[in-house]
Amino acid sequence: MTKTLYAEFTAREGAAAEVARLLREYALKVRAEEGNLAFDVYTKSEAPRAFWIFEAYRDEEAFRTHLKAPYGGPFNTALTSLIEEAASVLTHLDSVD
């Protein structure tokens, strides 16, 4: 079964450009993972410091492999100092099909 989720967070005032840069670099790495189906990054039109990331993985195993990737920890460490929340807020999604 596909593993789907979205992450959301808000860049601190003045940090949105740096957050976007980090996300662009990270997205390239995640999209290259064998089990990744989607890693789409968005901001809200009316609130450009609010970021949403839609992620989909082939299955739970692919998602677990993603979590163990060596570039994930450094990305999250860098991101933490640039966002208002303590960490990304994750919402796991289930298909209604």
C-alpha positions as CSV (number, residue, x, y, z in Angstrom):
1,M,0.0,0.0,0.0
2,T,1.3,3.5,-0.9
3,K,2.5,5.6,2.0
4,T,1.3,9.1,1.6
5,L,1.7,12.1,3.9
6,Y,2.1,15.9,4.0
7,A,4.4,18.0,6.1
8,E,3.7,21.6,7.0
9,F,5.6,24.3,8.7
10,T,6.1,28.1,8.7
11,A,9.4,29.8,7.9
12,R,10.5,32.4,10.4
13,E,10.3,36.0,9.3
14,G,13.1,36.6,6.8
15,A,13.9,32.9,6.4
16,A,11.5,31.9,3.6
17,A,14.1,32.2,0.8
18,E,16.6,30.0,2.7
19,V,13.9,27.4,3.5
20,A,12.9,27.3,-0.2
21,R,16.5,26.8,-1.2
22,L,17.0,23.9,1.3
23,L,13.8,22.3,0.1
24,R,14.8,22.5,-3.6
25,E,18.1,20.7,-2.8
26,Y,16.4,18.2,-0.5
27,A,13.6,17.5,-3.0
28,L,16.1,16.5,-5.7
29,K,17.6,13.9,-3.4
30,V,14.3,12.5,-2.2
31,R,12.8,12.3,-5.7
32,A,15.8,10.2,-6.7
33,E,15.0,7.6,-4.0
34,E,13.9,4.3,-5.6
35,G,10.7,4.1,-3.6
36,N,9.7,7.8,-3.9
37,L,6.6,8.5,-6.0
38,A,6.2,12.2,-5.2
39,F,7.8,15.0,-3.2
40,D,6.0,18.2,-4.1
41,V,6.7,21.5,-2.3
42,Y,4.2,24.3,-2.1
43,T,3.7,27.6,-0.3
44,K,0.3,29.1,0.4
45,S,-0.6,31.8,-2.1
46,E,-1.9,34.1,0.7
47,A,0.9,33.1,3.2
48,P,4.2,32.6,1.4
49,R,6.0,31.7,4.6
50,A,3.7,28.6,5.0
51,F,5.2,25.5,3.4
52,W,3.4,22.3,2.5
53,I,5.2,19.2,1.2
54,F,3.2,16.3,-0.3
55,E,5.1,13.0,-0.2
56,A,4.2,9.6,-1.5
57,Y,6.3,6.4,-1.3
58,R,5.8,3.0,-2.9
59,D,5.0,1.4,0.5
60,E,5.9,1.5,4.2
61,E,9.3,-0.1,3.5
62,A,10.2,2.7,1.0
63,F,9.1,5.3,3.5
64,R,11.3,3.7,6.3
65,T,14.2,3.7,3.9
66,H,13.6,7.4,3.2
67,L,13.7,8.1,6.9
68,K,17.2,6.4,7.1
69,A,18.7,8.4,4.3
70,P,22.0,10.1,5.3
71,Y,20.9,13.5,4.1
72,G,17.6,13.6,6.1
73,G,19.2,14.4,9.5
74,P,21.3,17.4,8.2
75,F,18.3,18.8,6.3
76,N,16.0,18.6,9.4
77,T,18.7,20.1,11.6
78,A,19.1,23.1,9.2
79,L,15.4,23.4,8.8
80,T,14.6,23.5,12.6
81,S,16.4,26.8,13.1
82,L,14.5,28.4,10.2
83,I,10.9,27.5,11.1
84,E,8.5,28.6,13.8
85,E,7.4,25.1,14.8
86,A,9.7,22.7,16.8
87,A,9.6,20.4,13.8
88,S,7.5,19.7,10.6
89,V,3.9,18.8,11.4
90,L,3.2,15.5,9.7
91,T,-0.2,14.3,8.6
92,H,-0.4,10.7,7.3
93,L,-3.1,10.2,4.7
94,D,-5.1,7.1,3.7
95,S,-6.7,6.7,0.3
96,V,-10.5,6.4,0.2
97,D,-10.3,4.1,-2.9
